[in-house]
Amino acid sequence: MQLSLQLELPAPGIAPGRFVMVQIGEHLEPFLRRPFFIAGAADDTVALLVARRGRAGSWLAARHPGDAVSLLGPLGKGIAAASGVRNLLLAANGVDVAPLLLLAERTAAQRSITVLLGSTESEVGYPAALLPPEVEALSIAGGPDGQALADAVAEHAAWADQVVVAGSEALLARVASLLRSRLLRRTVTAMLITPLPCGTGVCNGCAVQTRRRGLRLACLDGPAFELRDLY
């Protein structure tokens, strides 16, 4: 089950692809905050997409209006449609679609957008009815590794000027391999969904090896990277 939660957060700095670190519980147990991507923004609130699973998701989904929640952020670098892009393809499995929702919301009026909403054996797909009416949504059912979503991205990428895929390293690597095998050269932004222990670059626990820039940190230099710089 998924939940959209409204939280007060200063508007400056809110952008698609950025995230906040949420303190789970009222004390320092657990000590480390948990990352949640900003899925929507309006007036003085932001929306977080929360899966009711695990300690963090279950606790956050149980909050009620008026409850205090400690947030750190927004953090990370935002993502945007490149200049001149008319056809934008977005793709993610389950709750990993969160960083793409605000991008779709803010660019739907200027571009043709298709969102591939993947589901796996353990992840339900995001409800297409919750997307802006201007956005085309396609539900993609697949196995535990999200292979069906990667195949769908490669299939639909031919018409897109830019592709943004959010997901695990395994999913992103498969997308890169399929695009190479089909000789499809597209601008592809990879939104890397990976553990972000501190979210601020202090712990170096989210190091990512890139082709051109060496070792980068997902929390500071990402979580969005060029796909060809990763694989």
C-alpha positions in Angstrom: 0.0 0.0 0.0 1.2 3.5 -0.8 0.5 6.8 0.9 0.9 10.4 -0.1 1.8 12.4 3.0 1.7 16.2 3.2 4.5 17.8 5.2 5.4 21.5 5.7 8.8 22.3 4.0 10.2 25.6 2.9 9.6 26.0 -0.9 13.1 27.2 -2.0 15.2 24.4 -3.3 12.3 22.0 -4.0 12.9 20.4 -7.4 12.2 17.0 -9.1 14.8 14.4 -8.0 15.6 16.0 -4.6 15.0 14.2 -1.3 14.6 14.8 2.4 16.1 12.8 5.3 13.4 11.9 7.8 13.9 11.2 11.5 12.0 8.1 12.3 10.6 8.1 15.8 10.7 10.7 18.5 14.1 9.8 19.9 17.5 8.8 18.4 16.6 5.2 17.7 17.2 4.6 14.9 20.1 7.0 14.9 20.3 7.5 11.1 17.5 9.3 9.2 15.8 7.7 6.2 15.7 9.2 2.7 12.4 9.9 1.0 12.1 11.6 -2.4 9.9 14.7 -2.9 7.0 13.4 -5.0 4.9 16.6 -5.2 4.8 20.2 -4.1 2.1 22.8 -3.7 2.1 26.0 -1.7 3.9 25.3 1.6 3.7 21.5 1.5 5.5 18.7 -0.2 4.2 15.2 -0.8 6.2 12.1 0.0 5.3 8.7 -1.5 5.5 6.2 1.4 5.3 2.4 1.1 3.8 0.8 4.3 6.7 -1.5 4.8 9.8 -1.7 7.0 10.3 0.4 10.1 10.6 3.7 8.4 7.7 3.4 6.0 5.4 2.0 8.6 6.2 4.7 11.1 5.8 7.5 8.6 2.6 6.2 7.2 1.1 6.1 10.6 1.5 9.9 11.2 -1.6 12.0 11.6 -2.3 15.7 10.7 -0.6 17.9 13.2 2.1 15.3 14.1 5.7 16.8 14.1 8.2 15.1 11.8 11.8 16.2 11.7 13.1 16.6 8.1 16.6 17.5 6.8 16.6 18.9 3.2 15.9 19.3 0.4 19.1 17.4 -0.5 20.7 16.1 -3.7 20.7 17.5 -7.2 17.5 18.0 -9.0 16.6 16.6 -12.5 15.0 18.5 -15.4 13.9 17.9 -18.9 16.8 19.0 -21.2 16.4 22.1 -23.4 14.4 21.4 -26.6 13.0 18.0 -25.4 9.5 17.5 -26.6 9.0 13.8 -25.9 9.9 12.6 -22.4 9.8 9.0 -21.2 9.8 8.2 -17.5 10.0 4.8 -15.9 10.2 3.2 -12.5 9.0 0.2 -10.5 6.6 0.7 -7.6 7.4 3.4 -5.1 10.7 4.2 -6.9 8.6 6.4 -9.2 8.5 9.0 -6.4 11.3 11.2 -7.8 9.7 11.2 -11.2 6.2 12.4 -10.2 7.1 16.0 -9.6 9.0 16.1 -12.9 5.9 14.8 -14.7 3.7 17.3 -12.8 5.8 20.3 -13.7 6.5 19.5 -17.3 3.3 17.9 -18.6 2.0 21.2 -20.0 5.0 21.8 -22.2 6.0 18.2 -23.3 4.5 14.9 -24.3 5.2 12.6 -21.4 4.8 8.8 -21.1 5.3 7.1 -17.7 6.0 3.4 -17.5 4.7 2.3 -14.1 6.3 -1.1 -13.4 5.3 -3.7 -10.8 7.2 -6.7 -9.6 6.4 -9.7 -7.3 7.0 -7.5 -4.3 6.1 -4.0 -5.6 2.7 -2.9 -6.7 2.6 -0.3 -9.5 1.8 3.4 -8.8 -1.8 4.1 -9.6 -2.0 5.7 -13.1 -5.2 7.6 -12.1 -3.1 9.7 -9.8 -1.0 11.2 -12.6 -1.9 14.4 -14.3 -4.5 13.8 -17.1 -2.0 15.1 -19.7 0.4 12.3 -18.9 0.2 8.9 -20.7 0.6 6.1 -18.2 1.4 2.5 -19.1 1.4 -0.3 -16.5 4.2 -2.8 -16.9 4.0 -6.1 -14.9 7.3 -8.0 -14.5 9.3 -10.4 -12.3 11.3 -9.8 -9.2 14.2 -8.1 -11.0 12.1 -5.6 -13.0 13.2 -7.1 -16.3 9.9 -6.3 -17.9 10.3 -2.6 -17.2 13.8 -2.5 -18.7 12.5 -4.2 -21.8 9.6 -1.7 -22.0 12.0 1.2 -21.7 14.1 -0.1 -24.6 10.9 -0.6 -26.6 9.5 2.9 -26.1 12.9 4.8 -26.1 12.9 5.1 -29.9 10.3 7.9 -29.9 11.7 9.7 -26.8 14.0 12.7 -26.9 15.0 12.1 -23.3 14.5 9.1 -20.9 14.6 9.2 -17.1 14.7 5.8 -15.3 14.6 5.5 -11.5 15.6 2.2 -9.9 18.3 -0.1 -8.7 21.7 -0.7 -10.2 20.5 -4.0 -11.7 17.6 -2.3 -13.5 19.7 0.6 -14.7 22.5 -1.7 -16.0 19.9 -3.8 -17.9 18.4 -0.7 -19.5 21.9 0.5 -20.6 22.7 -3.0 -22.0 19.4 -3.1 -24.0 19.8 0.4 -25.4 23.4 -0.4 -26.6 22.3 -3.7 -28.2 19.6 -1.8 -30.1 21.9 1.0 -31.1 19.6 3.6 -29.5 21.6 6.7 -28.5 19.3 8.7 -26.3 19.9 11.2 -23.5 19.1 8.9 -20.5 19.1 10.2 -16.9 19.5 7.4 -14.3 17.9 8.2 -10.9 19.9 5.8 -8.7 17.7 4.4 -5.9 20.4 3.3 -3.4 20.8 3.5 0.4 21.8 7.0 1.6 23.0 6.5 5.1 23.5 10.1 6.1 22.4 12.0 3.0 24.9 14.8 3.5 28.2 13.3 2.2 29.7 12.8 5.7 29.8 9.0 5.8 30.8 8.2 2.2 28.4 5.3 2.3 26.8 6.0 -1.0 29.9 6.1 -3.2 29.3 5.5 -6.9 31.9 4.7 -9.5 31.5 6.7 -12.7 33.3 6.4 -16.0 34.3 10.0 -16.5 34.5 11.5 -13.0 35.7 8.7 -10.9 34.2 8.1 -7.5 31.1 10.2 -6.8 28.6 10.4 -3.9 25.0 9.7 -4.7 23.7 12.1 -2.0 25.8 15.0 -3.2 26.6 14.5 -6.9 23.3 12.6 -7.6 21.2 10.7 -7.1 20.7 11.5 -10.8 23.5 10.6 -13.2 23.9 10.2 -16.9 23.3 6.5 -17.6 26.3 6.2 -19.9 28.5 7.6 -17.1 27.5 4.7 -14.9 27.4 1.7 -17.4 
